[in-house]
Structure formats: structure tokens, C-alpha cells
Amino acid sequence: MYAGAFLGSRAHWLHVLPGQLFHNIISHGIAKLAEFLDDDVRLIVAAAHRSPQLSHSGGSDLMDELRVLLRDKHDTTALFCFSTQFKPALNRLRIYGPRNSLMVDILTGTLIRSPGASYKSYLTYFIPPLKNAREYFRNLRLNVTNFIRQRLYQDFGMKELIERFYNSIRTGGPPAIPYREIILTARIMDEVFAQVYPEHVSPALAAVGLNTEVDRRLMTTDDRRRMTEV
């Protein structure tokens, strides 16, 4: 229903957004990465294209495939991938560290821990799958328990964030999502859209020279001040 609405009408509001389809969707994924990145993101490389399925639908110049490579001043790197063609639908965050790794599946509410231990000989084929099975069973047990206790339902995360937001207003405490992550997410998205849809870059952004190079730092405080004055 949602896809049919914007594919069937060139007047749909989504077509006038700077990032078009991406603008309405990728903030969720970028925000998850922003938590682990420093404010000084020194590399942003974005590449986008239309999937063959969308191209065959006709009547739209939207792109629905996006890959973004990020690197901050500490050489922490992140890769963001968006596609309309994954089956089954995926919404996952993978975190790789020097010792251990994590995989968070947002859709199924599971957290899989992967220890960095190595095994000798044929144990490599047996021990890791066994540990993964134990991880999935642990998540199954937790989800069933939370469901029975009425703590597991659709949009639980959204409900939690809304409650934290209102509590922060009532108590004067910190916001549910730190301002740093909100601003960094917006800055990254602006640069992504400037790269994949350069014709949509606003005069204010062009005036401060944004997107003149692919590998460059994001806007400085002075840049943002000049943009405001334009």
C-alpha cells in the first residue's frame, strides 16, 4: 500500500524530499551507528541505485538501494546497507570488536553473542554452531517469558522511547536519545543525500561548499553559522 502510493503518483510528498525514499527510512539505521561513532566522521562514501524490480515498475526515478561507508577520527568504521529487495525482510545491527561480536535482530528481538575464541581442527565445525544454537534458545526463552508477563508486544521500543521522552520533560532529565546522536545522524544523512541526489542540494548547503569532495569532514560550527546566515 505504501509503495503503491508513491510509485503511482509523481505528486506524492516523498518525491520532494532531498533524499526521497531514503529520507523517510534510513534515519533509524543511521541513528544506531551514530551511537558508536565519534562526532568527527572523516569519511562518508554513499552509493545508490535502482533495483531491477523498481526499474521495471516504471513511472518513478526513485532509488531503492543504498550503501554507505563511514569512518571517524578513531578509525572506527561502519557500513550501512539499505535495500527493498531482501527476503525475508531484515533489520539487523552487527557489532564487531577485537575480542567478541554481537548481532542484534530488531525484527525478532534477539541478541546473539559471538565469542572470538578459536578452536582446533574439526571442533571449528561443531562448537560455534552449538553455541549459536544455545544463544537462540536463550533468546526464545526470554521472549516467551516477556510475552507471558505482557512485556513483549509490537512497537515496544517505540513505546519505551515515548515514555522516556515525556519523563525527560517532566523531570528535566536527559532526553531519551542524546542530542549528540540526533545531530550526528542528521549531519550524516545530509551528506548522504548530497552525494546520491546532488541535484537536490539546497542553495544554503551549496553556499558553504558541502559535498565538494567525497572524503572530507562534515560541516564545522562556522559552516553551520554561515549556512544559517544565507
LINWONOR-V772687 format. One record per backbone hydrogen bond with DSSP energy under -1.0 kcal/mol. CO is the residue of the C=O (numbers start at 0). NH is the residue of the N-H. Records with the same first field share a line. If there is no record, write none. Layout:
# LINWONOR-V772687
CO=NH, NH
This chain:
# LINWONOR-V772687
0=4
1=5
2=6
3=7
8=11
11=14
12=15
13=16
16=19
18=21
21=24, 25
24=27
25=29
26=30
27=31
28=32
29=33
32=35
38=40
39=72
42=70
44=68
46=66
48=64
50=54
51=55
64=48
65=81
66=46
67=79
68=44
69=77
70=41, 42
71=74
75=71
77=69
79=67
81=65
90=105
92=103
94=101
99=96
100=113
101=94
102=111
103=92
104=108, 109
109=104
111=102
113=100
119=122
120=123
121=124
122=126
125=129
126=130
127=131
128=132
129=133
130=134
131=135
132=136
133=137
134=138
135=139
136=140
137=141
138=142
139=143
140=144
141=145
142=146
143=147
144=148
145=150
146=149
152=155
154=158
155=159
156=160
157=161
158=162
159=163
160=164
161=165
162=166
163=167
164=168
165=169
166=170
167=171
177=181
178=182
179=183
180=184
181=185
182=186
183=187
184=188
185=189
186=190
187=191
188=192
189=193
190=194
191=195
192=196
196=199
197=200
201=205
202=206
204=209
205=208
208=211
213=215
219=223
220=224
221=225
222=226
223=227
224=228
225=229
